[in-house]
Amino acid sequence: MTSSSNSSRIIDRLDGVMLASSNTTRETDAVEGFGSLAQPTRLAAVRLLLSAYPASLSAGEIARRCDVPHNTMSTHLGILQRAGLIGVEKTGRSMNYRADPAGFRSLIAFLARDCCSGRPDICADIFDVTKPAPPLPMETFMTPAFNVLFLCTQNSARSIIAEALLEKVGQGRFRGYSAGSAPAQQPLPQVIERLQALGHDVTRLHSKSWDEFKRPDAPRMDFIIALCDTPSGQICPDFGGQYVTAAWPLPDPAQFSGSEVERTTLLNELYAMIRRRLEIFTSLPFESLDRMAVKARLDEIGDTNLVKP
């Protein structure tokens, strides 16, 4: 046997070892990826992060939305991160998590390439989602969303409407939250019904105490806006961080009287008032305003003579 043929065989064997190692790696990664999703809480967290992409969410916010303890969610997020399905970054005192679409595309590509052998008659149009995602502009990826907390004593109507509205009006640049000093058992049924009729997702809306946002793992607020008069002798707590406050006093739907048609009309007017204020708020040129200027603009928006339905 010549030396050249020996060299050729050695190279072939090395190529085979490398290919086998590559296949094993892909299989190991796929098993870890699919295994990380084979648990209800982790699956819910991944779906939540994918729906929020390209925005990120804090561990505390993910835990709250998935209704699990914060320390338990941290464990789940670590598993998803190691599987390459989410990424993490530190923002102030919070650890924010963002979905990693490339990880999901790799899992789907593994099934299509290695399990279906790339045959379109088996995998059909699955290849449409295995194409590389176009890169996000750097400013879109790096710009964080503003967190806005709406306060109202019972957190049952005005603040609930504002939270729901900001999800639509904010277009991903703002995240809305709501709370109250003495929260009701649940939001006013007529408020929830009206929001549903107007096309809002109401599944996450519920009355809650503002104490939830004083915890160390709570999302840090950029704006805190009170939608009702502060009760006599009551002081708004310190939620931590550097945030801008404002007061936008609005009529209380719980006090609406008259026929059902009249109350619905008043509720529609309140909805329009809140929407108009939020449209002005979200269109402010924050990048060119300092804190004092932003505070002044928010106070102007709260002027009842400035914004009418």
C-alpha positions as CSV (number, residue, x, y, z in Angstrom):
1,M,0.0,0.0,0.0
2,T,1.4,3.4,-1.0
3,S,1.9,6.2,1.5
4,S,-0.6,8.3,-0.5
5,S,-3.3,5.7,-0.2
6,N,-2.6,5.4,3.5
7,S,-2.9,9.2,3.9
8,S,-6.1,9.1,2.0
9,R,-7.6,6.5,4.3
10,I,-6.5,8.3,7.4
11,I,-8.1,11.5,6.1
12,D,-11.3,9.7,5.2
13,R,-11.4,8.2,8.7
14,L,-10.8,11.6,10.3
15,D,-13.6,13.1,8.2
16,G,-15.9,10.3,9.3
17,V,-15.1,10.9,13.0
18,M,-15.6,14.7,12.6
19,L,-18.9,14.2,10.9
20,A,-20.1,11.7,13.5
21,S,-19.0,14.1,16.2
22,S,-20.9,16.9,14.5
23,N,-24.1,14.8,14.2
24,T,-23.8,13.8,17.9
25,T,-23.4,17.4,18.9
26,R,-26.5,18.4,16.9
27,E,-28.5,15.5,18.4
28,T,-27.4,16.5,21.9
29,D,-28.3,20.1,21.4
30,A,-31.7,19.1,20.0
31,V,-32.4,16.8,22.9
32,E,-31.5,19.5,25.4
33,G,-33.6,22.1,23.5
34,F,-36.7,19.9,23.1
35,G,-36.3,18.7,26.7
36,S,-36.2,22.2,28.1
37,L,-39.6,22.8,26.5
38,A,-41.2,19.6,27.9
39,Q,-42.4,21.4,31.0
40,P,-45.5,23.6,31.3
41,T,-43.9,26.6,33.1
42,R,-41.0,26.7,30.7
43,L,-43.2,26.4,27.7
44,A,-45.4,29.2,28.9
45,A,-42.3,31.4,29.6
46,V,-40.9,30.8,26.1
47,R,-44.2,31.6,24.5
48,L,-44.4,34.8,26.5
49,L,-40.9,35.9,25.5
50,L,-41.5,35.1,21.9
51,S,-44.7,37.2,21.9
52,A,-42.7,40.1,23.5
53,Y,-39.7,39.8,21.1
54,P,-37.7,41.8,20.4
55,A,-38.4,43.4,23.8
56,S,-37.1,41.7,26.9
57,L,-38.8,41.0,30.2
58,S,-37.5,40.9,33.7
59,A,-37.5,37.6,35.7
60,G,-40.0,39.0,38.1
61,E,-42.4,40.0,35.3
62,I,-42.1,36.6,33.7
63,A,-42.8,34.9,37.1
64,R,-45.8,37.2,37.7
65,R,-47.3,36.5,34.3
66,C,-46.7,32.7,34.6
67,D,-48.0,32.8,38.2
68,V,-45.0,31.0,39.7
69,P,-42.6,32.0,42.5
70,H,-39.7,34.1,41.4
71,N,-37.0,31.6,42.6
72,T,-38.7,28.8,40.8
73,M,-38.9,30.8,37.6
74,S,-35.2,31.7,37.8
75,T,-34.4,27.9,37.7
76,H,-36.6,27.4,34.7
77,L,-35.1,30.4,32.9
78,G,-31.6,29.0,33.6
79,I,-32.6,25.8,31.9
80,L,-33.9,27.6,28.8
81,Q,-30.8,29.8,28.6
82,R,-28.5,26.8,28.7
83,A,-30.6,25.2,25.9
84,G,-29.9,28.3,23.8
85,L,-33.6,29.3,23.5
86,I,-33.3,32.6,25.4
87,G,-30.7,35.2,26.2
88,V,-30.1,37.3,29.3
89,E,-28.9,40.8,30.0
90,K,-28.5,42.9,33.1
91,T,-30.5,46.2,33.1
92,G,-29.9,48.1,36.3
93,R,-30.9,45.8,39.2
94,S,-32.9,43.5,37.0
95,M,-32.0,40.5,34.9
96,N,-33.9,40.8,31.6
97,Y,-34.6,37.9,29.3
98,R,-35.2,37.9,25.6
99,A,-36.2,35.1,23.2
100,D,-33.5,33.8,20.9
101,P,-35.2,33.0,17.6
102,A,-32.0,31.4,16.2
103,G,-32.3,28.7,18.8
104,F,-35.8,27.8,17.7
105,R,-34.8,27.8,14.1
106,S,-32.0,25.4,14.8
107,L,-34.4,23.0,16.4
108,I,-36.8,23.2,13.5
109,A,-33.9,22.9,11.0
110,F,-32.7,19.8,12.9
111,L,-36.0,18.1,12.4
112,A,-36.3,19.1,8.8
113,R,-32.8,18.3,7.8
114,D,-31.9,15.2,9.9
115,C,-35.3,13.6,10.5
116,C,-37.1,14.5,7.2
117,S,-33.9,14.3,5.2
118,G,-34.8,17.6,3.6
119,R,-37.7,16.1,1.7
120,P,-40.3,18.8,1.0
121,D,-43.0,16.2,0.4
122,I,-42.7,15.3,4.1
123,C,-41.9,18.6,5.7
124,A,-43.9,20.8,3.3
125,D,-43.6,24.5,4.1
126,I,-41.7,24.1,7.3
127,F,-38.6,25.3,5.4
128,D,-40.2,28.8,5.3
129,V,-39.4,29.1,9.0
130,T,-35.9,27.6,8.8
131,K,-34.6,30.5,6.7
132,P,-32.3,32.8,8.7
133,A,-34.2,35.7,10.3
134,P,-33.2,39.1,9.1
135,P,-31.0,40.9,11.6
136,L,-32.7,43.5,13.7
137,P,-31.4,47.1,13.5
138,M,-29.1,47.7,16.4
139,E,-31.1,50.6,17.7
140,T,-34.3,48.4,17.8
141,F,-32.5,45.6,19.6
142,M,-30.9,47.8,22.2
143,T,-33.7,50.3,23.0
144,P,-35.5,49.1,26.1
145,A,-39.3,49.6,26.5
146,F,-40.5,52.1,29.1
147,N,-42.3,50.6,32.1
148,V,-45.4,52.6,33.1
149,L,-47.4,51.9,36.3
150,F,-50.9,53.2,36.5
151,L,-52.3,53.7,40.1
152,C,-55.9,53.9,41.3
153,T,-57.2,53.1,44.8
154,Q,-59.0,49.9,43.9
155,N,-57.3,49.1,40.6
156,S,-60.6,48.0,39.2
157,A,-61.4,50.4,36.4
158,R,-59.4,53.4,35.3
159,S,-55.9,51.9,35.8
160,I,-57.1,48.6,34.3
161,I,-58.3,50.4,31.2
162,A,-55.0,52.3,31.0
163,E,-52.9,49.1,31.3
164,A,-54.9,47.5,28.5
165,L,-54.7,50.5,26.2
166,L,-51.0,51.0,26.6
167,E,-50.4,47.5,25.2
168,K,-51.9,48.7,21.9
169,V,-51.0,52.3,21.9
170,G,-47.4,51.7,23.0
171,Q,-46.6,49.4,20.1
172,G,-43.9,47.6,22.0
173,R,-42.1,50.7,23.2
174,F,-44.1,50.8,26.4
175,R,-45.1,48.2,28.9
176,G,-48.2,48.9,31.0
177,Y,-48.9,47.8,34.6
178,S,-51.5,48.7,37.1
179,A,-52.1,48.5,40.9
180,G,-54.0,50.0,43.8
181,S,-53.5,51.0,47.4
182,A,-56.7,49.0,48.4
183,P,-57.3,46.7,45.5
184,A,-60.7,45.2,44.8
185,Q,-61.3,41.5,44.5
186,Q,-61.5,41.9,40.8
187,P,-61.9,44.6,38.1
188,L,-65.4,45.9,37.4
189,P,-67.2,43.4,35.2
190,Q,-68.6,46.1,32.9
191,V,-65.0,47.4,32.4
192,I,-63.7,44.0,31.4
193,E,-66.7,43.4,29.1
194,R,-66.2,46.8,27.4
195,L,-62.5,46.1,26.9
196,Q,-63.3,42.8,25.3
197,A,-65.8,44.4,23.1
198,L,-63.2,46.9,22.0
199,G,-60.7,44.1,21.0
200,H,-58.4,44.0,24.0
201,D,-56.9,40.9,25.5
202,V,-58.2,40.8,29.1
203,T,-56.7,37.5,30.2
204,R,-53.9,39.1,32.3
205,L,-55.9,41.9,33.8
206,H,-56.6,41.6,37.5
207,S,-56.7,43.9,40.6
208,K,-53.6,43.9,42.7
209,S,-51.8,45.8,45.4
210,W,-49.1,48.3,44.7
211,D,-47.0,46.4,47.2
212,E,-46.2,43.9,44.4
213,F,-44.2,46.6,42.7
214,K,-42.1,47.4,45.8
215,R,-40.5,44.0,45.9
216,P,-36.8,43.7,44.8
217,D,-37.7,41.4,41.9
218,A,-40.4,43.7,40.5
219,P,-39.9,45.5,37.2
220,R,-38.3,49.0,37.6
221,M,-40.7,51.7,36.6
222,D,-39.9,54.7,34.4
223,F,-43.3,56.4,34.9
224,I,-45.9,56.2,37.6
225,I,-49.2,57.8,36.8
226,A,-52.1,58.2,39.3
227,L,-55.5,58.2,37.7
228,C,-57.5,59.2,40.8
229,D,-57.2,61.6,43.6
230,T,-54.9,60.4,46.4
231,P,-56.9,59.5,49.4
232,S,-56.7,61.9,52.3
233,G,-53.6,61.2,54.4
234,Q,-52.3,58.5,52.1
235,I,-48.8,58.8,50.7
236,C,-47.6,57.1,47.6
237,P,-44.8,54.7,48.4
238,D,-41.3,54.7,47.1
239,F,-41.2,52.1,44.3
240,G,-37.4,52.3,43.9
241,G,-35.4,53.6,41.0
242,Q,-35.6,56.9,39.1
243,Y,-39.1,57.4,37.8
244,V,-41.3,60.3,36.7
245,T,-44.7,60.8,38.4
246,A,-47.8,62.4,37.1
247,A,-51.5,62.8,38.1
248,W,-54.3,62.4,35.6
249,P,-57.5,62.6,37.6
250,L,-60.4,60.9,35.8
251,P,-64.0,60.0,36.7
252,D,-64.6,56.8,38.5
253,P,-66.8,54.3,36.5
254,A,-68.0,52.8,39.9
255,Q,-69.9,56.1,40.4
256,F,-71.6,56.1,37.0
257,S,-75.4,56.1,37.3
258,G,-78.3,55.9,35.0
259,S,-79.5,53.3,32.6
260,E,-77.2,50.6,31.1
261,V,-77.0,52.6,27.9
262,E,-76.0,55.7,29.7
263,R,-73.4,54.0,31.8
264,T,-71.9,52.4,28.6
265,T,-71.8,55.8,27.0
266,L,-69.9,57.3,30.0
267,L,-67.5,54.3,29.9
268,N,-66.8,54.8,26.2
269,E,-66.1,58.5,27.0
270,L,-63.7,57.5,29.7
271,Y,-62.0,55.0,27.4
272,A,-61.5,57.8,24.8
273,M,-60.1,60.2,27.4
274,I,-57.5,57.7,28.5
275,R,-56.6,56.7,25.0
276,R,-56.1,60.3,23.9
277,R,-53.8,61.0,26.8
278,L,-51.8,57.9,26.1
279,E,-51.5,58.7,22.4
280,I,-50.0,62.1,23.4
281,F,-47.8,60.5,26.0
282,T,-46.3,57.8,23.8
283,S,-45.6,60.4,21.0
284,L,-43.4,62.6,23.2
285,P,-39.8,63.1,22.0
286,F,-38.3,61.5,25.0
287,E,-34.8,61.4,23.5
288,S,-34.7,65.2,23.3
289,L,-36.4,66.0,26.7
290,D,-34.8,66.1,30.2
291,R,-36.6,64.8,33.3
292,M,-38.0,68.2,34.2
293,A,-39.4,68.7,30.7
294,V,-40.9,65.2,30.6
295,K,-42.5,65.9,34.0
296,A,-44.0,69.2,32.7
297,R,-45.4,67.5,29.6
298,L,-47.0,64.7,31.7
299,D,-48.6,67.3,33.9
300,E,-50.0,69.1,30.9
301,I,-51.5,65.9,29.6
302,G,-53.3,65.5,33.0
303,D,-55.0,68.8,32.6
304,T,-58.7,68.0,32.2
305,N,-59.1,71.0,29.9
306,L,-56.4,69.9,27.6
307,V,-57.7,66.5,26.5
308,K,-61.3,65.8,25.8
309,P,-62.9,62.7,24.2
